[in-house]
């Protein structure tokens, strides 16, 4: 099973999880680089979308709405919350780059239940999880407390030398209220960019057990299983998570071998 995707090109749409040998059923993530003055147009199709402005400034047009000159950070490592735009399925939209831009296009099955809207940085909940070498900083861009059909979107900053998505946890059983089934993608960035990070995906029965060294701009797919991430000393790690499944609720189970760390 090929769970690691690397950028295919340096400009335009650099990455699309639909191109994986075994694409996820619920989650689709695309990354796009745009030069100043460049535009692109598309239709959201069967997916609701969350356009996350990773860096730069854009104007987004969708239906009769225009979100003019949105964007603040010029790098994800400025560690300020992003602007984002929610779009329902079946909607035409366009994005015009007012500066050099990096855009994360997060998708999941949509049912037309919600209108387009702007998600401003002030509405993004920020928190810190863990302690010691398990500290990471979280921006909840589209959490389950905000309206959407299937999509959950969050970005995480993991300081150099720390672990994230740790202790290892999984959400691959439809067993609410104890655990939900959610696929997940991790879009990774590193600072400095020449480094690498480590991610392991494994299931209790070890039918999946892969450890990957990812690079800056790589994407890791999590169809099921535990999925801890490590940032080597000297390299800060950013990742953008997209989660979706049959029910829009995040309930997870910690690996029993690591439960003592929680207690």
C-alpha positions in Angstrom: 0.0 0.0 0.0 1.5 3.3 -1.1 0.8 5.8 1.7 3.4 8.4 0.9 2.8 11.0 -1.9 5.5 13.4 -3.0 5.0 16.6 -5.1 4.9 15.7 -8.8 5.7 19.3 -10.1 7.0 22.5 -8.6 4.3 24.8 -10.0 0.6 24.6 -10.4 -1.1 21.7 -8.8 1.8 20.0 -7.1 0.0 17.2 -5.4 -3.4 15.4 -5.5 -4.3 12.5 -3.3 -6.7 11.2 -6.0 -3.5 10.2 -7.9 -2.5 7.7 -5.1 -2.4 4.0 -6.1 -5.2 3.5 -3.6 -7.0 6.8 -3.0 -8.9 7.4 0.2 -12.6 7.0 -0.1 -13.7 10.1 1.8 -10.7 12.4 1.9 -9.2 14.3 -1.0 -6.4 16.9 -0.6 -4.7 19.0 -3.3 -1.9 21.5 -3.0 -1.5 24.4 -5.5 1.2 27.0 -6.0 0.2 30.2 -7.8 2.3 33.1 -9.1 1.2 36.7 -8.5 -1.5 37.6 -11.0 -2.3 33.9 -11.8 -5.9 32.7 -11.6 -7.7 29.3 -11.8 -11.3 28.3 -11.8 -13.0 25.0 -11.0 -16.2 23.4 -9.7 -16.3 21.7 -6.4 -18.1 18.7 -7.9 -19.3 16.1 -5.4 -17.1 17.4 -2.7 -17.5 20.2 -0.2 -14.2 22.1 0.0 -12.2 24.1 2.5 -9.7 26.3 0.7 -6.9 26.9 3.2 -4.7 29.8 2.4 -1.3 28.4 3.4 0.5 31.6 2.4 -0.1 34.7 0.3 -3.2 36.8 -0.5 -6.0 36.0 -2.9 -9.5 37.0 -4.0 -12.0 34.1 -4.1 -15.2 34.3 -6.1 -18.0 31.7 -5.6 -21.6 32.0 -6.8 -22.6 35.6 -6.0 -20.0 35.9 -3.2 -16.6 37.6 -3.4 -14.0 37.4 -0.7 -11.7 40.2 -1.6 -7.9 40.3 -0.9 -7.9 37.8 1.9 -4.7 36.4 3.4 -2.2 37.6 6.0 0.7 35.2 6.5 3.4 34.7 3.9 4.6 31.4 5.4 3.0 28.6 7.3 5.8 29.0 9.8 4.7 32.5 10.9 2.4 30.4 13.1 -0.6 32.6 12.8 -4.1 31.3 12.0 -5.0 31.2 8.3 -7.8 32.5 6.2 -9.9 29.8 4.7 -13.1 29.6 2.5 -15.8 26.9 2.9 -17.5 25.9 -0.4 -20.5 23.5 -0.8 -20.5 20.7 -3.4 -21.6 21.6 -6.9 -20.3 25.2 -6.8 -18.2 27.1 -9.4 -15.4 29.1 -7.9 -12.3 31.0 -8.9 -9.1 32.0 -7.1 -7.0 35.0 -8.1 -3.5 35.3 -6.6 -2.6 38.8 -5.5 0.9 37.6 -4.4 2.7 34.4 -4.7 0.3 31.9 -3.1 0.2 28.4 -1.7 -3.3 26.9 -1.4 -4.5 23.7 0.3 -7.7 22.4 -1.2 -9.4 20.1 1.3 -12.3 18.0 0.1 -14.9 15.5 1.4 -18.4 14.3 0.3 -20.8 17.2 0.3 -24.6 17.2 0.5 -25.4 20.9 -0.2 -26.4 21.7 3.3 -24.3 24.8 3.9 -23.7 28.1 2.0 -20.2 29.4 1.1 -18.5 31.4 3.9 -15.2 33.0 4.8 -13.3 31.6 7.8 -11.3 34.4 9.3 -8.2 33.9 11.6 -10.1 35.3 14.6 -12.6 32.5 14.3 -10.0 29.8 14.3 -9.5 28.2 17.8 -5.9 28.0 18.9 -4.6 25.6 21.5 -1.6 23.7 22.8 -1.6 20.0 23.5 0.8 17.7 25.3 3.8 18.4 27.5 7.6 18.2 27.3 8.7 16.6 24.0 5.0 16.0 23.1 4.0 19.7 22.9 2.4 20.8 19.7 0.3 23.9 18.7 -3.1 23.5 17.0 -5.3 25.7 14.8 -8.8 24.2 14.4 -9.8 25.6 11.0 -13.0 23.5 10.5 -13.7 21.5 13.6 -16.9 19.5 14.2 -18.4 22.4 16.2 -18.6 24.4 12.9 -21.0 23.6 10.1 -20.0 21.2 7.3 -21.3 17.9 5.9 -18.3 15.7 6.2 -15.1 17.7 6.4 -12.8 18.3 9.3 -9.7 20.5 8.9 -6.9 21.3 11.4 -3.3 22.5 11.1 -0.6 21.6 13.7 2.9 23.0 14.5 5.3 20.5 16.1 8.6 22.0 17.4 11.8 20.5 16.4 12.6 17.3 18.3 9.0 16.7 19.4 6.4 14.1 18.6 2.9 14.7 17.4 -0.3 12.7 17.0 1.2 11.0 20.0 0.6 8.9 22.1 -0.4 6.9 19.0 -4.2 6.9 18.4 -6.6 5.6 15.8 -10.1 6.4 14.5 -10.9 3.5 12.2 -14.0 1.9 13.8 -17.6 3.1 13.5 -18.2 2.5 17.2 -19.6 5.7 18.5 -19.6 7.1 21.1 -16.3 5.4 21.8 -14.6 5.7 18.4 -15.5 7.0 14.9 -14.3 6.0 11.5 -12.3 8.9 9.9 -9.8 8.7 7.1 -7.0 11.3 7.3 -4.3 13.0 5.2 -1.2 14.8 6.5 0.3 17.5 4.3 3.8 18.1 5.7 6.1 21.1 5.7 9.5 21.4 7.3 11.6 24.3 8.4 14.4 24.3 7.2 13.0 22.7 4.1 15.9 20.3 3.3 15.1 18.0 6.3 12.8 15.0 6.8 10.3 13.8 9.3 9.1 10.4 10.3 5.6 8.9 10.4 4.5 5.4 11.2 1.1 4.0 10.1 0.2 0.6 11.8 -2.9 -1.4 12.7 -3.4 -3.7 15.7 -3.1 -6.8 13.4 -0.1 -5.2 11.6 -1.7 -5.8 8.2 -0.6 -2.2 7.8 2.8 -1.4 9.3 4.8 1.3 7.4 7.3 3.8 8.6 8.0 6.6 6.2 10.6 9.4 5.9 8.7 12.3 4.4 10.1 15.5 2.9 8.9 19.1 2.8 5.7 19.1 0.7 4.9 15.4 1.1 1.5 14.0 1.9 0.9 10.9 4.0 -2.4 9.0 3.7 -4.0 7.3 6.7 -6.8 4.9 5.6 -6.8 3.4 9.1 -4.5 2.6 12.0 -2.4 4.5 14.4 -0.3 7.4 12.9 2.3 9.1 15.2 4.7 11.7 13.7 8.2 12.7 14.7 10.1 15.9 14.0 13.9 15.5 14.1 16.0 17.9 16.2 16.7 21.1 14.2 13.6 20.9 12.0 10.2 22.4 12.9 7.2 20.6 11.4 3.9 21.9 10.1 1.1 19.7 8.9 -2.4 20.3 7.6 -4.9 17.5 8.4 -8.0 16.6 6.4 -10.4 14.1 8.0 -13.7 12.7 6.9 -15.8 9.6 7.2 -19.4 8.4 7.3 -20.1 10.5 10.5 -18.6 13.9 11.2 -17.4 13.2 14.7 -13.8 12.8 16.0 -13.6 10.0 18.6 -10.3 8.1 18.9 -8.7 5.2 20.7 -5.2 5.3 22.1 -2.9 2.4 21.4 -3.2 0.2 24.6 0.6 -0.2 24.7 0.9 3.6 25.2 -2.2 4.2 27.4 0.1 4.6 30.5 1.4 7.9 29.0 -2.2 9.3 29.0 -2.8 8.1 32.6 
